[in-house]
Amino acid sequence: MKRFGDLMLMPWWKFSLDATMLAVEAQSVVTMRLTSAALGRGTHAENTRMVTEKVSASMEASAALAAGGSAHKVLRGYRKHVRANARRLRRAR
């Protein structure tokens, strides 16, 4: 049987795990983009996409919070975008 304290910690544990994974995944995307740029494979289109995606993700997060969404929902949204970028960049290699 679960104790009350265990139930209270689970949302924080999940949020912490997702935040850590976002940091790792985002670092991987940054590494791929910097490596491409250093090897001369970076393009103006990719740089433009990177900036516009950041603005779009920020607007999406703001809208989610304004609509009553949780910080965890915003975090999951960012992870979704970062994972999509990682897949796209890996395929481009």
Protein Blocks (a to p, Z undefined) as FASTA:
>chain_A
ZZfklmmmmmmmmmmmmmmmmmmmmmmmmmmmmmmmmnopacfklmmmmmmmmmmmmmmm
mmmmmnopafklmmmmmmmmmmmmmmmmmmmZZ
